[in-house]
Amino acid sequence: MSACSNRQGRQHQGDGKPGITLTIEQAGHPCDSLPAAGAYYNAHNTNRLLGMTPSDHISNQDYHAWLEEQPPDPVEILSLGAGVQSSTLALMAARGDIKPPKAAIFADTGWEPAKVYDYLEWLEGQLPFPVYKVSRGNIRDQAKPGSPRFASLPFFMDGGGMARRQCTAEFKIDPVNRKIRELVGLKKGERAKRNRIYANVWIGITTDEAIRMKPSRLKWIENQWPLIDKRMSRNDCLQWFIKHGYRTPPKSACIGCPYHSNATWRELRDNSPEEWADAVAFDYEMRDGFRGMKGKNTLKSKLYLHSQRIPLDQVDLSTDLDRGQMSLFGNECEGMCGV
């Protein structure tokens, strides 16, 4: 236990290394903010203090020199997709079930279903922390032939395989990371310091999707998966919404995402006819691809949104198992879509 005397002559007895006494000549900090001297001795010595012995006293000057060298705690950020899992995290934080993040960031591809935007507007009103919206533009427009800014989606190719997927990185991860740089105080062109974590980014992945857990590509960002830590599945999240009387979120994914299951395509066709028509039109527009698309044999292949490699409006969507595709979101390896 720590003990301190009066405000002018505080002493802090460390419990990590017997016999170390921390003397503070001028009371510049509350007692409970002072580090245990043992922790100081074991883990946080400055170069000038490397020769300390357990009986040494730490001067006020040395203490403050050490204090100034310590990086601030990482900023907590929620990557918000406005789907089931990330909305669960957002509302848990709003309720105080988990410590609230500094902010949430929603990466807008410009081609989300209308119900996602509607739910996001409702969700913002429930949260005590800000939600920042970031965007690289409209992914549908940038994927069309002739677009000056290329967007690569994982289309199915009639020659086999899928086109290279860059959309998650370009329209989700990169815009979010740029905003995180701003929130942690990194200026444009400024490099992050080595061996320092600036931000912990919460990603809404559940136990049934654990294959999607991937570390950040940036060393100064640490991805975290609080729902995995809580051993929660996607169904657990849905039950959590029911238990607490919240609106159930929609699945968050682009209208024309090739990773849709037959169930998702069927839902779009039956309940969102305008968005279904948009996806069908896009599928036809992309049939012959265009120069600049990346992927083996892409320029020689016709492109399709559905794994059956026929026009979307001709696909039999009766069952996933017999005639279509299982959900491919497990292949969306960054874990940024559909949550």
Secondary structure, 3 states (H helix, E strand, C coil): CCCCCCCCCEEEECCCCCCCEEEECCCCCCHHHCCCHHHHHHHCCCHHHCCCCCCCEECHHHHHHHHHHCCCCCEEEEECCCCHHHHHHHHHHHHCCCCCCCEEEEECCCCCCHHHHHHHHHHHCCCCCCEEEECCCCHHHHHCCCCCCCCCCCCEECCCCECCCCHHHHHHHHHHHHHHHHHCCCCCCCCCCCCCCCEEEECCCCHHHHHHCCCCCCCCEEEECHHHHCCCCHHHHHHHHHHHCCCCCCCCCCCCCCCCCHHHHHHHHHHCHHHHHHHHHHHHHCCCCCCCCCCCCHHHCCEECCCCCCCHHHCCCCCHHHHCCCCCHHHCCCCCCCC
